[in-house]
Amino acid sequence: MIIRGRFIVLDGPEGCGKTVQIKLLSDYLKSQGVDVLTTFDPGGTMIGNQISRLLKYDAKGKMDVNTEVMLFMASRAQLVTEIIKPSLESGQVVLCDRFISSTCAYQGGSGYPIDKIIEFGKMAIGTIWPDLTIIIDIPVEEGLLRTGRKPYQKTKVNHEDANQIYLFKNVIVDRFDSRPFEYHRKVRKEFLRLPDYYPTPVKIVDGSIGGIESVHEKIKDVVNQTFSI
């Protein structure tokens, strides 16, 4: 059975491999005759990309968590209106790299109330919630080691909350990569709690056992079981 008009999100801690896995899932679904559109959050639109740049790199000083949440939701409102909703209505399957699940984990990890995040999410995107969210779980230390702290980028130190020691001297990480390991442990904990309260189905896949293809097979199994492909 070919699925149509479904919205699937891949999410998880830093270094979990979700971006690679979205590409593999897209290729698999296309091989099954599914019309697929791939996007990402925050960003995915001209306006959203500007918001994303502000959130990750361009903000001067320490950004309040309320501001973070509202900016993320503004980017998603644009993404849903401009890209996701029209694509779903045309019958496409939309794959998205991160979504409101990330705000629950990252801003929730900063102590922001989860119920407010969900409330803001409903205001921003209405009824266009994912039909399935897959969290690729990985231990914090392994995930951050995989990222290599982006050694190909230059140093930037203008964020008050960027206080992590890096593997390489010439690294620039975004405002969320750069936070301490303890913060990232809280983020992972919130990702693992998502099935308990998220408005739509969430499945956890272990991304630390086996290679890329092994994780891909696990994701395929979840998608096939959920949508009976």
Secondary structure, DSSP 8 states (H G I E B T S, - for coil): ----S-EEEEE-STTS-HHHHHHHHHHHHHHTT--EEEEESS-SSHHHHHHHHIIIII--S---HHHHHHHHHHHHHHHIIIIIHHHHHTT-EEEEES-HHHHHHHHHHTT--HHHHHHHHHHHHTT---SEEEEEE--HHHHHHHHTT-TTS------TT-----SSTT----TTTTS-HHHHHHHHHHHHHGGGT-SS-EEEEE-SSS-HHHHHHHHHHHHHHHHT-
